[in-house]
């Protein structure tokens, strides 16, 4: 096999390899916007499903706290087989059966808290804890949806890079055909054809690598959204958003993690007060009703009783004070973490605004670079066809255009990511419509 035939076969194999992933990975029967991707992830993402189950577990604590303030009712039925029946006469015509052979007993009892100061305060603590769990879930949900948005824009960036690579293949192929034509005419040497052919091989290899990156990005997005790989992302360029003027106080009210820390501090403080109230007595009511198939000493086959009960734990070895001190320490920890998060959010807002402004300028520079690279390539191609420019200059101009288009795609991705980062810092990124 000659060297030229080997090169031709190599180019053909690369073209086939490039075409196969395209046919396999781009059914692209529908478009997916960022809002649609986040909505699908919010419904079907496996991490969020687990987080919802965890939140449901936390909410059961509220039912348990309420149960301490409601009455409890119990019923019991009992059958006893006695070895002998026993009765004694109480008059000439009547007898009192105190132990039948087959003894039946039934009882219903209830207890009702009347005054239970620790339970009331503990209920407030649990409510704050549940609200803190809801804020924690919102924080985790925002983190997952932020990852979805990142994957979405990464997929959009690979689409843009893929277009640049395909354009580079077309340009390199045109250059090769032109070099082959001029070589037949004797205008250029075989080296020019070889260089053009090598540029085409490099362009096709670059497209293969870009195809792999595109598949990887789409696969990650499909996993996060639990979607079939039958979509094509449709990104909207980031524009100026109100998040750029959000104040720190507003961001603190919007950020769920800050709200979770405040609620955790409130819950711990209420728990400390509940433990302090455990020094107080509690008053409850009770009652019971019994029925049986034998006689009591009142010659009746039923009995009932109601009353009130005062419970007062005078000494418990210091357990109440230890739990109160623990809750107070947890409240202080949550308050300190809130202060740290406040400073962090302030820095994130300032850094996010600066980063977004910087990336927008970088995008403008990249757009200008692409325009200049296209002008340069057109100029050098004209000069090359006129014979006033070397082929190496044309190939360098082609590489320059590809590099500029890839830089523009990266700039678009970085602007979108900077916009997402600022929105998250401002608390306005939730992933909800």
C-alpha positions as a printed NumPy array, in Angstrom:
array([[  0.   ,   0.   ,   0.   ],
       [  1.419,   3.36 ,  -0.976],
       [  1.771,   6.24 ,   1.476],
       [ -0.945,   8.28 ,  -0.264],
       [ -3.363,   5.332,  -0.211],
       [ -2.656,   4.778,   3.476],
       [ -3.427,   8.453,   4.219],
       [ -6.652,   8.209,   2.233],
       [ -7.737,   5.12 ,   4.158],
       [ -6.901,   6.811,   7.478],
       [ -8.978,   9.862,   6.584],
       [-11.888,   7.656,   5.535],
       [-11.756,   5.7  ,   8.824],
       [-11.745,   8.919,  10.839],
       [-14.728,  10.197,   8.881],
       [-16.639,   6.967,   9.565],
       [-15.778,   7.086,  13.283],
       [-16.896,  10.7  ,  13.414],
       [-20.189,   9.878,  11.724],
       [-21.077,   6.883,  13.928],
       [-21.296,   8.743,  17.259],
       [-23.313,  11.429,  15.49 ],
       [-25.924,   8.924,  14.36 ],
       [-25.968,   7.221,  17.762],
       [-25.986,  10.178,  20.109],
       [-28.056,  12.802,  18.356],
       [-31.63 ,  11.627,  17.993],
       [-32.456,  15.147,  19.254],
       [-36.197,  14.747,  18.877],
       [-36.99 ,  17.621,  21.215],
       [-35.457,  20.713,  22.744],
       [-34.963,  21.19 ,  26.462],
       [-34.725,  24.588,  28.098],
       [-33.028,  25.278,  31.401],
       [-36.401,  25.69 ,  33.132],
       [-37.593,  22.337,  31.794],
       [-34.381,  20.603,  32.873],
       [-34.653,  21.921,  36.428],
       [-38.347,  21.066,  36.639],
       [-37.642,  17.48 ,  35.577],
       [-34.807,  17.244,  38.087],
       [-37.008,  18.644,  40.851],
       [-39.537,  15.879,  40.188],
       [-37.308,  12.903,  39.405],
       [-33.747,  13.477,  40.636],
       [-32.864,  10.542,  42.884],
       [-31.059,  12.682,  45.458],
       [-34.107,  14.913,  45.831],
       [-36.365,  11.876,  46.226],
       [-34.203,  10.735,  49.147],
       [-34.188,  14.244,  50.626],
       [-37.988,  14.429,  50.501],
       [-38.197,  11.14 ,  52.375],
       [-35.818,  12.514,  55.   ],
       [-37.965,  15.647,  55.34 ],
       [-41.06 ,  13.482,  55.822],
       [-39.262,  11.727,  58.664],
       [-38.489,  15.063,  60.312],
       [-42.132,  16.125,  60.1  ],
       [-43.218,  13.082,  62.127],
       [-41.501,  14.679,  65.142],
       [-44.254,  17.309,  65.13 ],
       [-46.908,  14.604,  65.458],
       [-44.98 ,  13.115,  68.357],
       [-44.787,  16.512,  70.074],
       [-48.537,  17.048,  69.693],
       [-49.241,  13.583,  71.138],
       [-47.91 ,  14.719,  74.524],
       [-50.809,  17.211,  74.781],
       [-53.629,  14.863,  73.72 ],
       [-55.385,  12.318,  75.939],
       [-54.474,   8.661,  75.783],
       [-57.215,   6.037,  75.89 ],
       [-56.598,   2.343,  76.45 ],
       [-58.926,  -0.65 ,  76.496],
       [-58.322,  -4.132,  77.838],
       [-60.304,  -7.387,  77.763],
       [-59.33 , -10.451,  79.742],
       [-60.594, -14.015,  80.149],
       [-59.573, -16.173,  83.112],
       [-60.33 , -19.831,  83.75 ],
       [-60.34 , -20.333,  87.537],
       [-59.871, -23.761,  89.105],
       [-63.016, -23.319,  91.255],
       [-65.979, -20.976,  91.444],
       [-66.522, -19.205,  94.74 ],
       [-69.537, -17.378,  96.132],
       [-70.998, -16.761,  99.535],
       [-74.545, -15.988, 100.644],
       [-75.482, -12.487, 101.67 ],
       [-79.118, -13.319, 102.448],
       [-81.464, -16.253, 102.462],
       [-82.21 , -15.794,  98.757],
       [-79.115, -14.099,  97.388],
       [-75.458, -14.98 ,  97.075],
       [-72.411, -12.992,  95.992],
       [-70.263, -14.521,  93.249],
       [-66.738, -13.204,  93.663],
       [-64.944, -15.773,  91.514],
       [-66.737, -17.502,  88.651],
       [-65.308, -20.503,  86.879],
       [-65.051, -18.526,  83.623],
       [-64.057, -14.988,  84.586],
       [-64.452, -12.058,  82.155],
       [-62.959,  -8.591,  82.747],
       [-63.096,  -5.455,  80.575],
       [-61.578,  -2.048,  81.291],
       [-61.251,   1.341,  79.596],
       [-58.886,   3.981,  80.984],
       [-57.749,   7.43 ,  79.942],
       [-55.245,  10.071,  80.996],
       [-55.364,  13.73 ,  79.974],
       [-52.643,  16.318,  80.613],
       [-54.144,  19.49 ,  82.086],
       [-51.102,  21.613,  82.877],
       [-47.816,  20.51 ,  81.29 ],
       [-45.516,  23.55 ,  80.8  ],
       [-42.57 ,  21.567,  79.362],
       [-44.763,  20.046,  76.638],
       [-45.998,  23.439,  75.389],
       [-42.486,  24.866,  75.024],
       [-41.177,  21.605,  73.557],
       [-43.886,  21.834,  70.893],
       [-42.573,  25.267,  69.876],
       [-39.064,  23.817,  69.685],
       [-40.208,  20.992,  67.427],
       [-42.089,  23.396,  65.15 ],
       [-38.936,  25.492,  64.702],
       [-36.936,  22.317,  64.101],
       [-39.34 ,  21.154,  61.391],
       [-39.205,  24.563,  59.696],
       [-35.397,  24.36 ,  59.863],
       [-35.552,  20.927,  58.2  ],
       [-37.721,  22.396,  55.447],
       [-35.157,  25.165,  54.922],
       [-32.378,  22.545,  54.863],
       [-34.294,  20.635,  52.191],
       [-34.669,  23.83 ,  50.173],
       [-30.925,  24.398,  50.49 ],
       [-30.138,  20.873,  49.304],
       [-32.656,  21.184,  46.485],
       [-31.031,  24.426,  45.36 ],
       [-27.611,  22.731,  45.39 ],
       [-28.866,  19.874,  43.205],
       [-30.625,  22.211,  40.787],
       [-27.506,  24.387,  40.618],
       [-25.599,  21.286,  39.49 ],
       [-28.301,  20.689,  36.883],
       [-27.923,  24.25 ,  35.588],
       [-24.139,  23.835,  35.413],
       [-24.52 ,  20.585,  33.466],
       [-27.046,  22.255,  31.173],
       [-24.715,  25.107,  30.243],
       [-21.794,  22.681,  29.929],
       [-23.835,  20.714,  27.37 ],
       [-24.689,  23.936,  25.53 ],
       [-20.991,  24.839,  25.467],
       [-20.056,  21.47 ,  23.954],
       [-22.695,  22.012,  21.254],
       [-21.071,  25.318,  20.374],
       [-17.598,  23.765,  20.337],
       [-18.899,  20.94 ,  18.142],
       [-20.195,  23.447,  15.615],
       [-16.784,  25.122,  15.557],
       [-15.088,  21.762,  15.011],
       [-17.412,  20.833,  12.164],
       [-16.796,  24.211,  10.586],
       [-13.06 ,  23.595,  10.927],
       [-13.435,  20.268,   9.103],
       [-15.265,  21.951,   6.25 ],
       [-12.619,  24.664,   5.98 ],
       [ -9.768,  22.14 ,   6.154],
       [-11.451,  19.948,   3.544],
       [-11.849,  22.917,   1.212],
       [ -8.193,  23.798,   1.73 ],
       [ -7.16 ,  20.221,   0.914],
       [ -9.208,  20.158,  -2.276],
       [ -7.739,  23.482,  -3.345],
       [ -4.198,  22.233,  -2.615],
       [ -4.827,  19.044,  -4.584],
       [ -6.174,  21.025,  -7.528],
       [ -3.164,  23.35 ,  -7.529],
       [ -0.821,  20.371,  -7.172],
       [ -2.328,  18.839, -10.305],
       [ -1.741,  22.123, -12.071],
       [  1.821,  22.179, -10.82 ],
       [  1.341,  25.406,  -8.843],
       [  2.337,  23.875,  -5.486],
       [  4.439,  20.996,  -4.284],
       [  3.309,  17.725,  -2.728],
       [  4.304,  19.154,   0.678],
       [  1.422,  21.628,   0.459],
       [ -1.021,  18.777,  -0.138],
       [  0.457,  16.808,   2.772],
       [  0.179,  19.774,   5.132],
       [ -3.445,  20.386,   4.099],
       [ -4.216,  16.691,   4.55 ],
       [ -2.592,  16.73 ,   7.991],
       [ -4.671,  19.783,   8.938],
       [ -7.817,  17.873,   7.94 ],
       [ -6.792,  14.845,  10.02 ],
       [ -6.165,  17.104,  13.029],
       [ -9.53 ,  18.803,  12.558],
       [-11.342,  15.452,  12.413],
       [ -9.507,  14.199,  15.478],
       [-10.43 ,  17.399,  17.3  ],
       [-14.051,  16.801,  16.347],
       [-13.88 ,  13.265,  17.757],
       [-12.573,  14.602,  21.07 ],
       [-15.265,  17.28 ,  21.117],
       [-17.877,  14.607,  20.395],
       [-16.7  ,  12.656,  23.43 ],
       [-16.946,  15.764,  25.624],
       [-20.436,  16.441,  24.251],
       [-21.586,  12.893,  24.994],
       [-20.153,  13.133,  28.495],
       [-21.925,  16.434,  29.203],
       [-25.272,  15.222,  27.866],
       [-24.983,  11.967,  29.785],
       [-24.41 ,  13.868,  33.037],
       [-27.418,  16.109,  32.363],
       [-29.626,  13.127,  31.492],
       [-28.645,  11.405,  34.74 ],
       [-29.348,  14.478,  36.858],
       [-32.756,  14.994,  35.249],
       [-33.547,  11.268,  34.9  ],
       [-34.298,  11.794,  31.199],
       [-33.76 ,   9.7  ,  28.126],
       [-30.975,  10.953,  25.862],
       [-33.426,  12.207,  23.254],
       [-33.126,  15.949,  23.756],
       [-31.069,  18.899,  22.639],
       [-30.445,  21.784,  25.018],
       [-31.557,  25.262,  24.069],
       [-29.642,  27.845,  26.058],
       [-30.621,  31.48 ,  26.362],
       [-27.734,  33.971,  26.706],
       [-27.433,  35.509,  30.161],
       [-28.554,  39.13 ,  30.357],
       [-28.444,  41.799,  33.027],
       [-30.45 ,  40.558,  36.024],
       [-31.873,  42.255,  39.123],
       [-29.571,  40.079,  41.247],
       [-26.796,  42.559,  40.536],
       [-28.506,  45.12 ,  42.816],
       [-29.735,  42.75 ,  45.56 ],
       [-28.791,  44.019,  49.02 ],
       [-27.228,  41.875,  51.714],
       [-30.295,  42.068,  53.957],
       [-32.544,  40.871,  51.126],
       [-30.142,  38.055,  50.273],
       [-30.14 ,  36.918,  53.903],
       [-33.929,  36.738,  53.886],
       [-33.909,  34.771,  50.627],
       [-31.105,  32.313,  51.372],
       [-32.625,  29.107,  52.852],
       [-29.42 ,  28.07 ,  54.633],
       [-29.39 ,  31.318,  56.633],
       [-33.05 ,  30.819,  57.485],
       [-32.298,  27.224,  58.551],
       [-29.605,  28.398,  60.983],
       [-31.918,  31.014,  62.488],
       [-34.676,  28.429,  62.946],
       [-32.216,  25.944,  64.431],
       [-31.16 ,  28.573,  66.954],
       [-34.808,  29.244,  67.817],
       [-35.464,  25.52 ,  68.185],
       [-32.463,  25.02 ,  70.473],
       [-33.453,  28.042,  72.568],
       [-37.01 ,  26.714,  72.958],
       [-35.652,  23.281,  73.85 ],
       [-33.534,  24.857,  76.566],
       [-36.586,  26.617,  77.992],
       [-38.546,  23.362,  77.818],
       [-35.884,  21.628,  79.907],
       [-35.994,  24.485,  82.41 ],
       [-39.781,  24.089,  82.678],
       [-39.284,  20.43 ,  83.566],
       [-38.631,  21.672,  87.097],
       [-42.309,  22.637,  87.307],
       [-45.017,  20.152,  88.361],
       [-47.493,  18.751,  85.857],
       [-51.191,  18.171,  86.446],
       [-53.184,  15.528,  84.617],
       [-56.633,  13.923,  84.829],
       [-57.316,  10.218,  84.72 ],
       [-60.294,   7.892,  84.665],
       [-61.17 ,   4.234,  84.234],
       [-64.266,   2.114,  83.717],
       [-64.384,  -1.613,  84.426],
       [-67.004,  -4.278,  83.693],
       [-66.941,  -7.96 ,  84.705],
       [-69.139, -11.053,  85.051],
       [-68.811, -11.39 ,  88.815],
       [-69.851,  -9.322,  91.82 ],
       [-67.762,  -6.874,  93.763],
       [-68.324,  -6.1  ,  97.411],
       [-70.859,  -3.427,  96.389],
       [-72.842,  -6.175,  94.679],
       [-72.288,  -4.543,  91.279],
       [-70.664,  -5.811,  88.155],
       [-69.04 ,  -2.565,  87.06 ],
       [-66.947,   0.22 ,  88.583],
       [-65.551,   3.573,  87.551],
       [-63.252,   6.226,  88.937],
       [-61.956,   9.643,  87.895],
       [-59.398,  11.911,  89.468],
       [-56.5  ,  14.283,  89.104],
       [-52.817,  13.597,  89.526],
       [-49.945,  15.949,  90.338],
       [-46.436,  14.859,  89.325],
       [-43.38 ,  16.741,  90.438],
       [-39.856,  15.438,  89.93 ],
       [-37.87 ,  17.102,  92.714],
       [-34.47 ,  15.641,  91.872],
       [-33.219,  13.782,  88.783],
       [-29.478,  13.829,  89.266],
       [-29.006,  16.994,  87.172],
       [-30.339,  15.56 ,  83.884],
       [-32.66 ,  18.499,  83.241],
       [-29.955,  21.082,  83.787],
       [-27.49 ,  19.16 ,  81.611],
       [-30.003,  19.024,  78.74 ],
       [-30.788,  22.712,  79.18 ],
       [-27.096,  23.615,  79.02 ],
       [-26.686,  21.452,  75.914],
       [-29.601,  23.171,  74.168],
       [-28.266,  26.604,  75.082],
       [-24.843,  25.697,  73.69 ],
       [-26.471,  24.493,  70.46 ],
       [-28.354,  27.799,  70.188],
       [-25.094,  29.721,  70.616],
       [-23.422,  27.559,  67.967],
       [-26.229,  28.185,  65.469],
       [-26.094,  31.935,  66.163],
       [-22.32 ,  31.977,  65.59 ],
       [-22.707,  30.023,  62.352],
       [-25.31 ,  32.562,  61.235],
       [-22.785,  35.361,  61.73 ],
       [-20.17 ,  33.468,  59.727],
       [-22.662,  32.776,  56.929],
       [-23.696,  36.435,  56.894],
       [-20.101,  37.49 ,  56.187],
       [-19.719,  34.744,  53.583],
       [-22.873,  35.786,  51.731],
       [-21.715,  39.414,  51.732],
       [-18.4  ,  38.376,  50.174],
       [-20.133,  36.08 ,  47.676],
       [-22.379,  38.922,  46.51 ],
       [-19.449,  41.284,  45.953],
       [-17.306,  38.612,  44.293],
       [-20.229,  37.412,  42.154],
       [-20.895,  40.896,  40.775],
       [-17.21 ,  41.425,  39.96 ],
       [-16.921,  37.963,  38.401],
       [-19.981,  38.461,  36.192],
       [-18.732,  41.846,  35.022],
       [-15.299,  40.359,  34.243],
       [-16.73 ,  37.412,  32.32 ],
       [-18.988,  39.677,  30.279],
       [-15.978,  41.714,  29.202],
       [-14.176,  38.46 ,  28.378],
       [-17.131,  37.389,  26.232],
       [-17.056,  40.688,  24.351],
       [-13.332,  40.207,  23.758],
       [-13.939,  36.638,  22.549],
       [-16.654,  37.789,  20.142],
       [-14.297,  40.41 ,  18.752],
       [-11.552,  37.792,  18.424],
       [-13.838,  35.512,  16.387],
       [-14.744,  38.366,  14.051],
       [-11.085,  39.274,  13.562],
       [-10.116,  35.612,  13.051],
       [-12.74 ,  35.243,  10.334],
       [-11.565,  38.391,   8.622],
       [ -7.971,  37.182,   8.852],
       [ -8.829,  33.769,   7.42 ],
       [-10.73 ,  35.315,   4.504],
       [ -7.868,  37.712,   3.809],
       [ -5.149,  35.05 ,   4.005],
       [ -7.178,  32.676,   1.815],
       [ -7.505,  35.385,  -0.821],
       [ -3.774,  36.09 ,  -0.63 ],
       [ -2.999,  32.353,  -0.783],
       [ -5.144,  31.886,  -3.854],
       [ -3.392,  34.873,  -5.416],
       [ -0.037,  33.346,  -4.566],
       [  1.071,  36.135,  -2.207],
       [  0.743,  34.125,   1.009],
       [  2.226,  30.816,   2.038],
       [  0.088,  27.81 ,   2.863],
       [  1.429,  27.727,   6.406],
       [ -0.118,  31.172,   6.917],
       [ -3.483,  29.832,   5.758],
       [ -3.304,  26.837,   8.09 ],
       [ -2.367,  29.075,  10.996],
       [ -5.333,  31.325,  10.205],
       [ -7.626,  28.271,  10.208],
       [ -6.272,  27.159,  13.595],
       [ -6.673,  30.7  ,  14.886],
       [-10.344,  30.761,  13.946],
       [-11.009,  27.396,  15.606],
       [ -9.225,  28.531,  18.756],
       [-11.181,  31.803,  18.801],
       [-14.526,  29.995,  18.385],
       [-13.669,  27.565,  21.19 ],
       [-12.706,  30.498,  23.402],
       [-16.042,  32.142,  22.615],
       [-17.917,  28.965,  23.577],
       [-15.978,  28.852,  26.845],
       [-16.733,  32.541,  27.429],
       [-20.465,  31.925,  26.942],
       [-20.293,  29.079,  29.459],
       [-18.384,  31.16 ,  31.998],
       [-20.821,  34.089,  31.71 ],
       [-23.757,  31.757,  32.268],
       [-21.997,  30.117,  35.199],
       [-21.109,  33.498,  36.73 ],
       [-24.747,  34.575,  36.371],
       [-25.886,  31.383,  38.117],
       [-23.34 ,  31.913,  40.89 ],
       [-24.535,  35.467,  41.508],
       [-28.182,  34.398,  41.51 ],
       [-27.398,  31.685,  44.03 ],
       [-25.477,  34.104,  46.242],
       [-28.405,  36.544,  46.08 ],
       [-30.869,  33.813,  47.012],
       [-32.955,  34.23 ,  43.875],
       [-31.923,  30.898,  42.312],
       [-34.416,  28.26 ,  43.357],
       [-35.018,  26.239,  40.203],
       [-38.737,  26.904,  40.394],
       [-40.82 ,  28.571,  37.685]])
